[in-house]
Amino acid sequence: MLNMSLLGRMVCMICMGLAASASGAYGADAAVPEFPQPMTLPTKPPPTLRIGAYFGSLTSEALVTTVFEPWRVHPISSYLIDTHAIYTFYRLDSLPIDFELEGGIAKRFGDAAGGHQVEFDLIPMARWKYFPWNDYLYTNFRLGLIGASYVTGISDFERHFDSSGHSARFLNFLVPELTFAPSADSSFEVFVRVHHRSGIYGLIDNVHGASNYIAGGIRFAIY
C-alpha cells in the first residue's frame, strides 16, 4: 500500500509539472495558434458587354403616345427584328448610373408600307439602376436621346408620316427602355422598348416625320 501511495504522488507531481510547462509555453512570448477563416465568395462584377435581340411592331401613333399610353397603340403588320451589342464604358461611383454604347443591325419585314430595309443603329445610352423594389424584381431604366439610324431604303410609312411627304435614310435614333431581371448579378435580362427614328422636328434634312416600333426582347451578359 505504501508503494502504491508513493507511486500516486509521483504521477501527480509529473502531471503538475507538465501543466506548468504548458502554461509557460503559451505565455506572452508564444504565438497564438491561428484557425482558418471561413472563405467569402467575391461579389460578381457587373457585366461590361451584353448581346441581345428584340422583335418589334410598327405603330401609327406618335412617340409620346407610344411611350406613355401604350394601351392606345395600334400595331401595324410591319415588323422589325434586331440584334445588338451593348458596351458599358463608364460607371458612376456616387450614383446608380452606367453609361453605355449600343450598336445594332435590324431587318424590317411584313407589309410593304413598313418596307423591307436593313437598318444600322448606334446610340449612347444611360442606365439608371435603382428602384425600391429591386430586391424582388431587378429593374433598370435605359434612355438614349441622340443616336444615328441609317436605313438602306426609305419606307412608304415614313414618307407618308412626314408633313411634306419625304424622309431620309439617315435620321436620329431614340430609345427609352425598361429592363427586368431576377437579380442584379443575373446573366440575362428581358426588356421592353420603343425603337424611334425621326428628323428631330426638321433638324435633320428638314424631316418632320418619324417611325416607332414597340418591341420586346432578351439580352445576355458576356463578361
C-alpha positions in Angstrom: 0.0 0.0 0.0 2.9 2.4 0.8 4.5 1.8 -2.6 1.2 2.4 -4.4 0.7 5.7 -2.5 4.2 6.8 -3.3 3.6 6.0 -7.0 0.4 8.0 -7.0 2.1 11.0 -5.6 4.9 10.8 -8.2 2.3 10.7 -11.0 0.5 13.7 -9.6 3.8 15.6 -9.4 4.7 14.8 -13.0 1.2 15.9 -14.2 1.6 19.2 -12.3 5.0 19.8 -13.9 3.7 19.2 -17.4 0.8 21.6 -16.8 3.2 24.3 -15.6 5.4 23.8 -18.6 2.4 24.0 -20.9 1.3 27.2 -19.2 4.7 28.8 -19.7 5.0 27.7 -23.3 1.7 29.5 -24.2 2.6 32.7 -22.3 3.1 36.2 -23.6 6.0 35.2 -25.8 4.2 32.3 -27.5 2.3 32.6 -30.8 -1.4 32.1 -30.6 -2.5 29.4 -33.0 -4.5 30.7 -36.0 -7.6 28.9 -37.2 -8.7 29.1 -40.9 -11.3 31.7 -41.5 -14.4 30.9 -43.5 -14.0 31.8 -47.2 -16.2 34.5 -48.5 -17.1 34.4 -52.2 -16.3 37.6 -54.2 -19.2 39.6 -55.4 -19.9 39.0 -59.1 -18.8 42.2 -61.0 -21.5 43.9 -63.2 -21.3 43.0 -66.9 -19.4 45.1 -69.3 -20.6 43.5 -72.6 -24.1 42.3 -73.4 -25.6 41.0 -76.5 -29.3 40.7 -77.3 -32.2 40.7 -79.7 -35.7 42.0 -79.9 -38.8 41.9 -82.1 -41.0 45.0 -82.7 -44.2 46.0 -84.4 -44.6 49.3 -86.2 -47.2 51.6 -84.7 -49.2 54.5 -86.2 -49.1 56.6 -83.0 -46.6 59.4 -82.2 -43.7 58.8 -79.8 -45.4 60.4 -76.7 -48.5 58.2 -77.1 -46.4 55.1 -77.7 -44.3 55.6 -74.6 -46.8 57.0 -72.1 -50.1 55.4 -73.3 -49.1 52.1 -74.8 -52.7 50.7 -74.4 -53.7 53.1 -77.2 -51.2 51.8 -79.6 -52.5 50.2 -82.8 -49.8 47.9 -84.2 -49.4 47.7 -88.0 -48.5 44.5 -89.8 -44.9 45.7 -90.4 -42.2 44.3 -88.1 -38.6 44.6 -87.2 -36.1 42.1 -85.7 -32.9 43.5 -84.2 -29.6 42.1 -82.9 -27.3 44.3 -80.9 -24.4 44.6 -78.5 -24.0 46.9 -75.5 -20.7 48.0 -74.1 -20.6 49.8 -70.6 -17.8 52.3 -70.9 -18.3 54.2 -67.6 -19.9 53.7 -64.2 -20.6 56.5 -61.6 -19.5 55.7 -58.1 -21.8 58.3 -56.4 -25.0 57.5 -58.4 -26.5 54.2 -59.7 -25.9 55.2 -63.3 -24.0 53.4 -66.1 -23.1 54.9 -69.4 -23.3 52.5 -72.4 -22.8 52.4 -76.1 -25.2 50.3 -78.2 -24.8 49.2 -81.8 -27.3 47.1 -83.7 -28.5 45.8 -87.0 -32.2 45.4 -87.8 -34.2 43.9 -90.6 -37.7 45.2 -91.4 -40.3 42.9 -92.9 -44.1 42.5 -93.2 -46.4 44.8 -95.2 -44.9 46.9 -98.0 -45.8 50.1 -96.2 -43.2 49.5 -93.5 -40.6 48.3 -96.0 -38.1 45.5 -96.1 -34.9 47.5 -95.5 -31.9 46.8 -93.3 -31.3 49.4 -90.5 -28.0 50.2 -88.8 -28.1 51.9 -85.4 -25.6 53.4 -83.0 -26.5 55.2 -79.8 -25.0 56.1 -76.4 -27.4 55.4 -73.5 -27.6 56.0 -69.7 -28.8 53.1 -67.5 -30.5 54.0 -64.1 -30.1 51.0 -61.8 -32.1 51.9 -58.6 -35.8 51.2 -57.9 -37.2 50.5 -54.5 -38.5 47.0 -55.5 -35.2 45.8 -56.9 -34.7 43.2 -54.2 -37.8 41.4 -55.7 -37.6 42.3 -59.4 -34.4 43.9 -60.5 -35.4 46.8 -62.8 -33.4 49.3 -64.8 -34.4 52.2 -67.0 -32.3 52.9 -70.1 -32.5 56.1 -72.2 -30.8 57.3 -75.3 -31.8 60.6 -76.9 -29.3 61.2 -79.6 -28.2 58.4 -81.9 -27.7 57.5 -85.5 -30.0 55.4 -87.6 -29.3 54.6 -91.3 -31.6 52.5 -93.5 -30.9 51.0 -96.9 -34.1 52.4 -98.2 -36.9 54.8 -97.2 -40.3 53.2 -96.3 -43.6 54.5 -97.6 -44.8 54.8 -94.0 -42.0 57.3 -93.1 -42.7 59.3 -96.2 -46.4 59.5 -95.5 -45.9 60.3 -91.8 -43.9 63.4 -92.8 -45.9 66.5 -93.3 -44.0 67.3 -96.5 -44.1 63.7 -97.8 -40.4 62.9 -97.7 -37.9 61.3 -95.4 -34.2 60.5 -95.3 -32.0 57.4 -94.9 -30.0 58.9 -92.1 -32.1 60.1 -89.1 -31.9 60.4 -85.3 -32.3 57.3 -83.2 -34.0 57.5 -79.8 -34.7 54.6 -77.4 -36.5 54.5 -74.0 -36.3 51.1 -72.4 -37.2 49.2 -69.2 -35.3 46.0 -68.3 -36.2 43.3 -65.8 -34.0 40.5 -64.3 -34.2 38.1 -61.3 -31.3 39.9 -59.6 -28.5 42.4 -60.1 -26.0 39.7 -60.9 -28.3 37.8 -63.3 -26.7 36.6 -66.5 -29.7 37.8 -68.6 -32.4 40.5 -68.7 -35.7 40.9 -70.6 -36.8 44.3 -71.8 -39.4 46.4 -73.5 -38.5 49.5 -75.5 -39.6 51.9 -78.2 -37.4 52.0 -81.3 -37.8 55.5 -82.7 -36.4 57.2 -85.8 -37.1 60.8 -86.6 -35.7 64.0 -88.1 -36.0 65.9 -84.7 -38.7 68.3 -85.9 -37.0 69.1 -89.2 -33.4 69.4 -87.8 -32.2 66.6 -90.0 -32.8 67.1 -93.7 -36.0 69.0 -92.9 -37.7 65.7 -92.0 -40.6 66.2 -89.7 -41.8 62.6 -89.8 -40.9 59.5 -87.7 -41.5 55.8 -87.2 -42.0 54.0 -83.9 -41.7 50.3 -83.2 -42.9 49.0 -79.8 -40.7 46.0 -79.0 -39.6 43.4 -76.5 -36.6 41.1 -76.3 -33.9 39.5 -74.2 -30.2 40.0 -73.7 -27.3 38.1 -72.1 -24.2 39.2 -70.2 -21.0 38.1 -71.9 -18.4 39.4 -69.4 
